[in-house]
Amino acid sequence: MDPLIPLTVAVPLLAAALLAAFSPFVTRRVIELSSIAVAAAVTAMCLLLLSGASEAPLVYWFGGHMPRDGLALGIAFVVDPLGAALAAFAGVLVTATLVYSWRYFDAVGVLFHSLLLIFLAGIIGLAISGDLFNIFVFLELLSVAAFALTGYKIEETGPLQGALNFGVTNTVGAFFVLWGIALLYGRTGALNLAQMGETLAGGPVDSLVVTAIALLATGFFIKAAIVPFHFWLADTYATAPLPVCILLGGVVSELGLFAFARVYWTVFDGALASSHEELRILLLAAGALTAVVGAVMSFAQRHLQRMLAFSVIAHAGLLLVGLGLMSPAGLAGAAVYLLAGGLVKASLFMCLGILQHRLGGVDELRLHGRARHMIFTGTLFLVGGLVLAGIPPAGTYAGKALLEEEANLLGLSWVTPLFVLVSCLTGGAVLRAAGKVFMGWGPPPGHSGGEEDAQVGQETTVERDRTPAVMFVPALVLLTAAIIIPFVPGLLGGSEAAAVAFADRPAYAGSVLLGTRHPITEARAHEWTVPTELIAGAASVIGAVALAAFTLRRAPLPQKALGKARTGAERVVGGLTKLHSRHIGDYTAWLTMGAALLGGALAAALL
């Protein structure tokens, strides 16, 4: 099993290089089949590692440089269940994207397939790295691949602008992470996560430690698009090619939160154990603000790519709320929600790709009623909206139920209304779009087209009279997987056991530094079918349907019927829209302000 660990990263990197080298001598079909086979094989390897790590973490030391007397001398990959699950999930999405792209582009070069494999290698390396600097390296490797994929349609201004915003803001985030690593290396003399955690656990919490966690948190939150570091994401996802959005919306934003959780629980947990309550308040506040802003902006969009982009931001906020509970149960709920949410968002982006392929656009008003004949895609999109809203017993509902139950046990009863509100807005936005585009409901548009469609060029030009099976089937499979997650035997219980192991810093350090085996014991997942969670899930779906129906009415309500509520809502949405100026200078200013606020808040909470 151990030799398999480095191969999960080496195989996609080597395959990407070979595809690029031999592309002049082989056909496009060979390139496509080879890349799909490699991605599927790597996914299978990750699943094998997940099975092997279910009993105890797997540790691989490069070159055989194992620790001596508890001191890390080499570079390690550490495979725990949550990390292996994230790697396997990324493999599934990359494989599905490669299959989906087979008939999506009229013309696509080998660079696209090589970048996808490099992207996969970066995610896997990030998920299993036991070294903080290598987490940074793999995070930047996948980011560079994502930059290039975002601007793949280089002849169009929209993707280039999105890629530029993506590149600049995420590079700033990378510098924050690198500075934080430098401070920790200066304090601990190590880059191994376990070694850092052991050193900090025995020392004081001073300004250097606080500065280090502030820099790392800022960098990772920029990657995760946490408010006010989120502006780049909407511009990027609204202009990137839709096959790329499958990966961006399905897994990329969550990687920053995974990296933050990994570093916190392995490096800072021992030193900051007495400050959990202060950190909980800070993380919950940041998560709630992100969730609300993303949800409100998602419902306000008419461009469907941008609408789903803001829903990604909203769900990143909900995931941060889960991490902010500072408990294994919160981690488990966040993991289930990440998996289910990533699957349904990837499926919805695939549906948008089908619309782009068939009708040449993704503007809600321009497509009003034009997709009535696309019954199967419309059904998929409609069900996806319900799953996004958290309809019981889908995986999104199960993840939210686990988080809500844990929050209630901690006395945080406001978390449930937050989840209901965000689910109503994001799910309602998708249901409204389904009613307009696929059913022709609502008032006819006053004009056609829009600024967004002008920025995003037509990505396909032929065979738009039907939907190829390789585009529809992956969307159906991913959505089905998101629905049946709670019924997979052992998944919910296993997620909590994996979360307990993930958050156990002493056990992690023992496995890495001393080679001791700490068996991962099965834990019983929190109950997710209790009446209170079912009521909250039903309220989310009913609210989403009601919001969609309200906006799809034929005759607009008179101004007096809504009065000040409507005026206030319009002002809030208008103000938020103005803040999202799409100017990189404005976004950099927000990054600076956000870094100062986060650093100040951490200093106030920890010193």
Buried (B, 14 or more C-beta within 10 A) or exposed (E): EEEBBBBBBEBBBBBBEBBBEEBEEEEBEEBBBBBBEBBBBBBBBBBBBBEBBBEBBBBBBEEEEBBEEEEBBBBBBBBBBBBBBBBBBBBBBBBBBBBBBBBBBEEBEBBBBBBBBBBBBBBBBBBBBBBBBBBBBBBBBBBBBBBBBBBBBEEBEBBBBBBBBBBBBBBBBBEBBBBBBEBBBEBBEBBBBBBBBBBBBEEEBEEBBBBBBBBBBBBBBBBBBBBBBBBBBBBBBBBBBBBBBBBBBBBBBBBBBBBBBBBBBBBBBBBBEEBEEBBBBBBBBBBBBBBBBBBBBBBBBBBBBBBBBBBBBBBBBBBBBBBBBBBBBBBBBBBBBBBBBBBBBBBBBBBBBBBBBBBBBBBBBBBBBBBEEBEEBBBBBBBBBBBBBBBBBBBBBBBBBBBBBBBBEBEBEEBBEBBBBBBBBBBBBBBBBBBBBBBBBBEEBEEEEBEBBEBBBBBBEEEBEEBBEBBBBBBBBBBEBBBBBBEEEEBBBBBBBBBBBBBBBBBBBBBBBEEEEBEBEEBEBBEBEEEEBBEBBBBBBBBBBEBBBEBBEEEEEEEEEEEEEEEEEEEEBEEBEEEBEBEBEEBBEBBEEBBEEBBEBBEEBBE
